[in-house]
Amino acid sequence: MDGSFDVPHPSHEWYLRHCKYLGAKAVAADTRQALEDGLVALAVTVDADEKLARIKSGVAAKGGVQRPIYPWQTRADRVAGYYYELGGKARPVADLVTVEGDSLHRGTLLESSLLLAHGLSKKGLLDDLVVYGEHTETIKEARRMEVNPLVISDDIVYDLNPQTNERWSSSGIINRAQGAAAPYPVTRPGDLRAGISR
């Protein structure tokens, strides 16, 4: 699974939890037991700074600012810090977090998430490559490389921003930080979920 994970929001963690669940579902009928027994490992690649800058910097729909907001090491540390509780133990959501798309890694498996997935697959260490549905070219390339893409629908909403009643996005947070209006502003503690119930 690959992503930018530039500005933190709740959907990042829920999306990765969903990826781990899908991995468990693919290997066992009892997903809870598969997770407790450690039968599932989720590898996440975080977009390198230069890749993220190339695809999102200055793009109005992506906040219109220089990206990334956080360097890749900070973003990777955050992703590596996501945990969930199961069977009385704290368990990592991501078991491996590394960079993807850094020019320093040309010619290695870390050059792209697809090369990493292909390399892991050839060694029998990868069952599925989880890809968000909007990445149609990645899905096509994964199939061409004979890496099984497990596609997550773009329609899934993991959590809503209570200030906008829309799904969370890094770009939306950047826009709010630049002064975009919020239909349901949080001005006191009781306001936190007011927007969603309206």
C-alpha positions in Angstrom: 0.0 0.0 0.0 1.4 3.4 -1.0 0.4 6.9 -0.1 1.4 10.5 0.7 0.1 10.7 4.2 1.1 14.4 4.2 -1.2 16.1 6.6 -2.5 13.7 9.3 -6.2 13.0 9.6 -8.3 10.2 11.0 -9.0 8.6 7.6 -5.3 7.7 7.2 -5.4 5.4 10.1 -8.8 3.9 9.3 -7.7 3.3 5.7 -4.6 1.4 6.8 -6.6 -0.6 9.3 -9.0 -1.5 6.5 -6.0 -2.7 4.4 -4.8 -4.9 7.3 -8.3 -6.3 7.7 -8.5 -7.1 4.0 -5.2 -8.9 4.2 -6.5 -11.0 7.1 -9.7 -11.7 5.2 -7.7 -13.0 2.3 -5.7 -15.5 4.3 -8.2 -16.8 6.9 -11.9 -17.2 7.6 -11.4 -15.9 11.1 -9.9 -12.5 10.5 -9.6 -11.8 14.2 -7.6 -15.0 14.8 -5.4 -14.3 11.8 -4.5 -10.9 13.2 -4.0 -12.2 16.7 -1.7 -15.0 15.4 0.3 -12.5 13.3 -0.5 -14.1 10.0 -0.9 -10.7 8.3 1.8 -8.1 7.7 1.0 -4.8 6.2 3.9 -3.0 4.3 3.3 0.7 3.6 5.4 2.9 1.3 5.3 6.6 2.0 5.8 8.9 -1.0 9.3 10.5 -1.1 9.4 14.3 -0.8 10.5 14.8 -4.4 7.7 12.6 -5.7 5.1 14.3 -3.5 6.4 17.8 -4.6 6.2 16.8 -8.2 2.6 15.5 -8.1 0.9 17.9 -5.6 2.9 21.2 -5.3 1.0 24.2 -6.5 -2.0 22.1 -7.6 -5.2 24.0 -6.6 -7.1 20.9 -5.8 -4.3 19.8 -3.5 -4.2 23.0 -1.4 -2.2 25.0 -3.9 0.9 25.2 -1.7 4.4 23.7 -1.8 4.2 20.1 -0.8 5.1 18.1 1.2 4.0 19.8 4.4 6.0 17.2 6.4 9.2 15.4 5.2 8.9 11.7 4.4 10.7 10.5 7.5 8.1 12.3 9.7 5.2 11.0 7.7 6.7 7.4 7.9 7.2 7.7 11.6 3.5 8.8 12.0 2.3 5.8 9.9 4.5 3.4 11.9 3.0 4.7 15.1 -0.6 3.7 14.4 -1.7 0.9 16.7 -4.9 -1.0 17.5 -5.8 -3.1 20.5 -6.6 -6.8 20.0 -6.5 -9.6 22.5 -5.3 -7.3 25.2 -2.3 -6.2 23.2 -1.3 -3.1 21.3 -0.5 -4.2 17.7 1.0 -2.1 14.9 -1.3 -1.3 12.0 1.7 -1.2 9.6 4.5 -3.8 10.1 6.9 -2.3 7.6 7.0 1.4 6.6 9.5 2.7 4.0 10.0 5.4 1.4 8.9 5.1 -2.2 10.0 7.2 -5.2 13.2 8.7 -3.9 15.9 9.2 -6.6 18.5 7.7 -4.2 16.7 4.4 -4.5 16.8 4.1 -8.4 17.6 0.6 -9.4 16.4 -0.9 -6.1 13.1 -2.3 -4.9 12.4 1.0 -3.1 12.3 2.9 -6.4 8.5 2.3 -6.6 5.8 0.5 -4.6 5.2 -1.7 -7.6 8.8 -2.8 -7.8 8.7 -3.6 -4.0 5.4 -5.5 -4.4 6.8 -7.4 -7.4 10.0 -8.3 -5.5 8.1 -9.4 -2.4 5.7 -11.4 -4.6 8.5 -13.3 -6.3 9.9 -14.3 -2.9 6.5 -15.5 -1.8 6.2 -12.7 0.7 3.2 -10.8 -0.8 -0.3 -12.0 -1.2 -2.0 -8.8 -2.4 -1.1 -5.2 -3.3 -3.7 -2.9 -1.8 -4.5 0.0 -4.2 -7.0 2.8 -3.8 -9.4 2.8 -6.8 -8.5 6.2 -8.1 -5.0 5.0 -9.0 -6.1 3.3 -12.3 -2.6 3.3 -13.8 -1.1 1.6 -10.8 -3.8 -1.1 -10.9 -3.1 -1.7 -14.6 0.7 -1.8 -14.1 0.3 -4.2 -11.1 -1.8 -6.6 -13.2 0.8 -6.4 -16.0 3.5 -7.2 -13.5 1.4 -10.1 -12.2 1.0 -8.6 -8.8 -2.5 -9.1 -7.5 -4.1 -5.7 -6.9 -6.7 -5.6 -4.2 -8.7 -2.5 -5.1 -10.4 -0.4 -2.5 -13.4 1.6 -3.8 -13.1 5.4 -3.9 -16.7 5.4 -2.5 -15.7 4.2 1.0 -15.9 7.0 3.6 -13.9 6.2 6.8 -14.6 9.3 8.8 -16.1 12.8 8.3 -14.6 16.1 9.2 -17.2 17.5 11.7 -16.5 21.1 10.5 -17.4 20.4 6.8 -19.4 17.2 7.0 -17.2 15.9 4.2 -14.6 13.1 4.2 -11.2 14.1 5.6 -8.4 15.0 3.2 -5.0 16.6 3.6 -5.9 19.1 0.9 -9.1 20.1 2.8 -7.0 20.7 6.0 -4.6 22.8 4.0 -7.5 24.8 2.6 -8.9 25.4 6.1 -5.5 26.5 7.4 -5.5 29.1 4.6 -8.9 30.5 5.7 -11.5 28.4 3.8 -14.8 28.7 5.5 -16.2 25.8 7.6 -20.0 25.3 7.5 -19.9 23.9 11.1 -17.0 25.7 12.9 -15.9 24.3 16.2 -15.9 27.2 18.7 -16.4 25.3 22.0 -16.2 21.7 23.1 -19.9 20.9 22.6 -19.6 21.9 18.9 -17.3 19.0 17.9 -20.0 16.7 16.4 -22.7 19.3 15.9 -22.1 19.5 12.1 -22.7 15.8 11.6 -26.0 15.8 13.4 -27.4 18.8 11.6 
